[in-house]
Amino acid sequence: MADQFQPISIEDLPQHLIFEILTSGRLSAFDLVCLELTSRAFRGSHGLFPKKFRSLVDFSAYHLCESHPIYAPMHSNSQKELFNRCGGIWKRVLRFLQSVEQSSDIVETSAGNMQIWSGRYHTLLINDSAVYSCGSSLCGVLGHGPETTQCVAFTRINFPSPAQVIHVSASHNHAAFVTQSGEVFTCGDNSSFCCGHGDTSRSIFRPRLVESLKGVPCKQVAVGLSFSVFLTTQGHVYTCGTNTHGQLGHGDTLDIPTPKIVEQLECVGSVVQIAAGPSYALAVTEDGTVYSFGSGTNFCLGHGEQRNELLPRAIQSFRTKSIHLVCVSAGDEHVVALDSSGSVYTWGKGYCGALGHGDEIDKTTPAFLSSLKNKLAVQVCASKRKTFVLVDDGSVYGFGWMGFGSLGFPDKGASDKVMRPRVLDRLRPHHISQVSTGLYHTVVVTKRGQIFGFGDNERAQLGHETLRACLEPTEIFVQEMLNGDDLVSESGQL
């Protein structure tokens, strides 16, 4: 009997079976590279594919790219440009696609699946579906109840029922959470009904289910100042809250107490990503078009004028140049965008060098960031007069206003300006997977699951009990206690 169960080498498996395993969608680009280096079964052509592919792994990476939700809708010219930007290596194309997909949502790390989000004076962290928060709990934004005004260390948020959270967003005074099942919970100031609970105008101190979205599964949420934007799994967009500038996208300025579908976006195809500034919103569709609506102040809508837009309007400069966008980030006074070939664009208020062009001149329409033309960007992040760009090798570039050290350059003063993209040298030893920045603080997550923070900590928004400010990236050690309900935080310099 024992002879019937002899171990076999992977090299003895049929090549078509190995190919099916490689293209199952469960492997990352890094996994494919490791496999290629460890066994000859993954190298060579084996007569299974055209000679233009370097190996079985390369052919598998190509197939994974072809079916990827970012790559598949791209125009053939955009696909070719990305391939060339990646040096003609399909594994690098796949790494880019997977990095972009994860950078604004959950990232896979050695310590589990994580997402970090910096609010105005607080920070939210997802670690394997559990959510933790620290900092100022203005109006209950931390979700720990009315008795909590501040958390000096990351503390787990309790939900009314078991919830596997996959996405978070927070602004000045309210937060929203999306679960694996597509349910949405919110907490914080609801005086403008931005939390989506039309039955009360009081603050919500603990996460509460948005009843009006029951049966409408969501995958992403973006919160602005007193309004919220919800993206469903079907690519539809809902909004609620304050609508003074038309930021809800319904063609008027009437406040909406519960989430309402943005009908104008129903006619333009599936939406794949959303972002919210203080009083404007952005939506990226599957075909790479960016729509903006709300306040036109500081030229954040990208149309060359400061007029409010009550309905979603496509940014024509991208369309004219056939540029396919995959991600946008809405700052307080400016916007940064990422296209399908890893190039970066900025527009809006140029104060303090936040646009990265070496000056403080406003850009009324999107402008290509030429200083990063040789870098393959995978995430962009904008906040108050500062911008971060994450590139595919795990390096982070920052520019704009230092803002109490929130750019992470210890050789600069707390109010200095960095006019062009500059790499954060103190983070070079680490492969960064995600970056998020608030008003005066910034937090990053590494591929190994480490968390580093820098900037203002006056309200404990970095999760350090003893430090008032971190002028350079400082590691945040988050250790869950045995009962799994509390966290203990320490600090250590890089």
N, C-alpha and C positions, 0 to 999 in steps of 0.2 A: 504493500500500500504506500509506503513512504516514497517509493520510486516514482509514484504518480505526481508528486508535488516537488519536483526538482526546481530550485531557483534558476531563473534565466536572466541573462544580461539584457539591458534595454537595447543593446546593439543587435540582439537576436530577434527583436520584434519586427514585424513587417513595416516597411517605410510608410505605407499609406496610413497605418494605425498611429505611428509616431506623428505624422502630419496632422491627423485629427486631434490628437492630444494637444499639440502646439497651437492649434487654431480654435481651441474650445472657448477662448475668451477669458480664461481664468489666470493667465500668465501676464506679467508685466513685461515691458521691453527689457528691463534689467534681468528678469528671469531668463528670457531668451538668450541674452548675451552669456549668462552663466552656463546655460546648457550647451551652448555652442563651444565654449572653452573646455568643457569637461568630458565630452564624448565625441568620437568620430562619427557616431550615428547622426549627429546634427550638422555635420560638415559634408561638403561635396554635393554633387547633383543627384546621384543615384538614378539618373535618367527619368526623374519624376516631373521635372519642370524645365522651362527654357534656360538656356545657358547664361542669359543676362542676369540671373539671380546667382549670388555668390555661394549660397548654401541653402539647405533645407530650412534653417532658421530664418534666413533672409526672405525666402519665398513665403514662409508662414507669416512673417511680419507684414509683408505686402498684402496678404489676404486679410489680416486683421485691420490694416489701414483702410482697405476698400470698403469694409462694412462698418467702420467707425462712424458714430453719429455726427461728428464734426467734419470728417473728411468726405463722406459720401455725398452730401449736398453741394460740395464745392465745385465751381466751374473747372473744367479741365485745365485752363490756364493757371488758375490758383493752385491746383494740385501740382502742376509741374513746377511752379515757383517754389512751393514748399519743399518738394523733393530736391530741387537744386540747392536751396538754402541749407538742407540737411546733408549736403555733400554726396547725394545720390545713395544714401544708406537708409534702407527701409526701417531698420531697427531704431534709428534716430528719429525718423518721421513718427513712428509709433510712440516713442518716448515723449515727443512733443505733444501729440494728441492726448495721450493719457495724462500728462502733466497739466495741460490746459483744462481738461475735463474735471480734474480733482481740485485745482487750485482755488476755485471759488466755492467749493462744497467740502465734502469729506475727503481727507487725504489718508492714504494707507501708509502707516509708519511701523517701525519695529515694535513700538509700544501699543499698537492698536490703531483703530480708525479715529481720526481726530479732525476737529475744525476749531479755529480760533477766531473770535470776532471782538474788535475793540469798539466799544461805544464811546460816548463823550467823556465820561468819567468812570467807566467801568469796563470789565472784560468778561466775555462768556467763552466757555470751553466745552466742547463735546469730546468725550473720551469713551469710545465703544458704547455709544447710544445714551450714556449718562451725561447730564449737563451740570456744569459748575460755574459759579460766578463770584466776582470779587469787585471791590470798589464802592462807589457811592450808590445807595439805593434810593435815589430820588423818585418819589411817587411809586415806589415798589418795583422798579425796573429790574432788580436782582431776583425777584420772585421768591423771597424768603419770608414774607409776611409783614404786617404793619409795624411790628416791634423792631424790625431790622432797618437801621439807617445807614449802616456801612459794614462791609465784610473785609477784614484786613487780610484774609487768606481765602483761597478758592474753596467754596462751600457748595456741596451738592444741592441742586434744586429738586424738591419733591413735587411730583405731578399728581393730580387727583386720581389717576389710574396708571398702571404700568405703561410707560411710553418709551419706545426706542426712537430717540431724536436723531435726525439725519441732517438738519439744517437750522441755523440760527441767524438772526439779524437784530441789531439794536441801534438806537439813536440816542438822543438826549434823555428822553424820559419814558420810553416804552420799548418792549422787546417782543419778538415773535419766534416761535419754534415749530418746525415741521417734523412730523413723525414718519416712521417707515410705512405706516398704513395710509399716509397722506393727510392725516388730521392736522389742524393748526391750533396751537395754543398761544395766547398772548398775555402780557401783564404790563403794569405801569399806568401812566396817566391816560385816562380815557375821557377826559373832559371834552375832547374834540371827536370822540368816537373812533380814534385811530386804532384802538384795539379790536374794533369790530363787534363790540357788544352794544347793541342799540337800546338795551333795557336799562342802562345806567350811565351816568356821566361821571361816576366816582372812579377813583384809582383802583386798579386791580392789583392786589398785592401778592397773589400767587397765580401761577399759570392757569388759565381758564380756557376751556375749549370754545372755539368760535363756532357756535351752533349753526349759523347761516351757511357755513361751508361743509356741513355734513353731506356726504354723498358727492362732494366735489374734491376728489383727492388732489392734493398739492405736492409740489416737489421743491419749491423755493419761495422765499419771502424776502422783501426788501423794505425797510422802514425808513421814512424820512422824518422831518420835524412835524409831528402831529398828523401824519397820514401813513398808510401802509399799502404795499403792492404785493399781490399774491400771484404766483405762477402755478398753474395746474399741470398735472402729468400729461394732459392732452394739448398743452401749449397755449391755453387761454389765460388771459390776465384779468384779475379782479382788483379793485381798489376801494378804499374807504377812508374817512376822516375829513380833515380840513381841505377845502378846495378853493381857497381865496385866489390862487393864481392859475387855476385849471389843471393842477397837478394830478387830478384823478382821471383826466382824459376823457370826460363825458361830454365835452362841448359846452359846458357852462361853468359857473363858479359856486354851485350849490354844494354844501357839505353833505356827505353820505354817511349815515350811521352804521351801516353794515356792508360787507363786501358786495360790489356790483360789477358785473362783467363790462370790460371796455370793448364796446361793440366795434369801434373803428379798427381795432387790431384783429377782429375776426376775418376781415377781408384781405389780410396781407400774408396769411400763412401762419404756421406754427411759431410761437415765440419760444426761444431756448434759454434766454437769460434776461434778468431784470436788475435794475439798480435804481436807487433813490437818493437824491440830494436833499438839502433842506426843504426846498419847495418846488422841485422838478423831478421828473422820472425819465428813465431810459429803458428801452426794450430792444433786444436783438432777436431777429427772426432767423429761421433755419437757413434762409438763402443769404444770410450775411448782411442784411440791411439793419441800420440802427434808426429807431424812431424815438423822438424826444417830445416831451410835453410838460407844461407848467410854466414856471417863472423864467423869463428870458434874461433876467439880471446877470451881468458879468459874461454874457454870451455863452452860457453853459449849454444852451440848446443846439449850438453849432450851426445856426442858419445865417450867421452874418449880421444879425440884428438882435436888439434886446427886447423884442416884443414877446409877450406871453402867448403861448400856444395852448388853446383849450382842448385840442384834439391831437392825437399822435401824428407827427409829421416826420417823414423820412429825411435824413441828413443827405442832401443831394451830392455834396462833394465826394462822398464815398462811392455813390452810385455812378457818377460821371467817370470816375477813374477805375471802375469795376473792382473796387477793393472789398473783399469779403471779411466782415468783422466777426469775431467769435466771442469777445468779452469787452465789457465797459465797466468803469468804476466812477461813481459820481462823488466828487468832493464838495466842500462847502462853496467854493467859488470857481472850480475848474473841473474838467473831465479828462480822463486818460482812457485810451482804447487800444485793444490788441487785435491785429488782423490774423488771417489764417496762415500767414507765412512767418509769424513771430515778430512783425514790425509794430512799432508803437507810435501813437498819435496823441497829441494833447491840444486842448483849446479851453478858452475861458480867460479868467483873470491871471495875468502873468506876475503879479506881485510876489516878491521874494524869490523869483526864479522857479516858481512852482511848475512851470511848463517845460523847464529843462532846456531852453534854447539859448541860454547864455545871457539873457536880458530879462527885463520885467515888463515887456510889451504884451498887451492883451492879444490873444488870437481869436478872431471872431468866427473862424471856421477851423476844422481840424487841420493840424500841421504835423507833418512827418517829423519824428524825432531822429534826425540824421546822426547824432552822436552815438546812437545805439544800433546803427545799421548793420554792424557786423556781429550783433548778438541775437540769439534766438530767444525772445521773451516768451514766457509761459503764463505769467500773471502780472496784472497791473493793479495798483491800489492808490487811491487819492483820498486826502482828507483836508484839513485846514491848512492851506498854503504849503502843502508838501505832497510828494509823490514817491512811490516805490515801484520798482520793476524787478521781478524775479525772472532770471534767465535759466535756460535748460540745464546748465551745469551746476545749478544750486546756488549761484551767487546772487546777491541782492544789490541793486543800485538805488540810491536815494538822492533827492534833490529838492530844493525849496527852503523853507524856513526851519531852522533848527528847533524852535519851539520847545524850550526847556530840555533839550537833548533828545527830542523824539526822532531825529534823523539818524542818531547812532554814531556820530563822529566825535570822539572825545577830544580831538584837537581843535574843535570849533567852540565858540562861545554859545551860551544858551539862546541868544537871539540873532546869531549869525545867519547868513544866507549862503546856500550852495546853489550856484546858478546853472550848473550842468550835471548830468548823471555821474555819480561817483560811487565806486564799489565800497561796501561796508567791509573793511579789512578785518575787523574783529570777528566777523562771521565766516571768513574764508575757510577755516578748518572744518566747517559744517556744511552739509548739503541741505539747504533750506527748501522746504516743500510748500510753505504757505506763509504769507505775511498779511497783517492787518494793523491799521493805524487809526487811532482816535484823535481827539482834539490835541492833546499834548503827550500822548504815549503811543508806543508801538510794540507789538508782540509778534514773534515768529515761531514756527514749528519746524523742526528738522526731520529729516528722513528717519532718524532713529527715535523720533518721538520726544526729543528734548524741547523745552520751551525757553525762549529768551525774550526778555523785555527790556525796554529802555525809554527814558523820558521822565515825565512827571509822575510822582507816586504820592502826591499830597493827599489824595483820597483813597490810597491803597489800590488803585486801579491796576497795578502790576502784581498784586498779591504778595507784596513784601510788607511785613509789619513794622520793620525798623527803619527802612530807607525812605527818605523824602523824595529823592530823585536818583535816577540812574543815567549818568551821562554817557555810558557805554553799555553795550549789550551784556546783560546779567542773567545768568540762568535761574529759572524758577523751578525748584524741586517740588513737585506735587506728589505727596505720598498719601494714598488713601489709608485711613485707619482700619483696624481689623473689622469694625462693624460696618464698614463701607458707606457710612453716612457723612463722615467729616473728612476734611483734608488738612494737612499740615504743610506749611510753606516755609522754605528757607531761601537764602540767596547765596550766590557764589559768583565771583568775577570770572570772566573769560580769560 
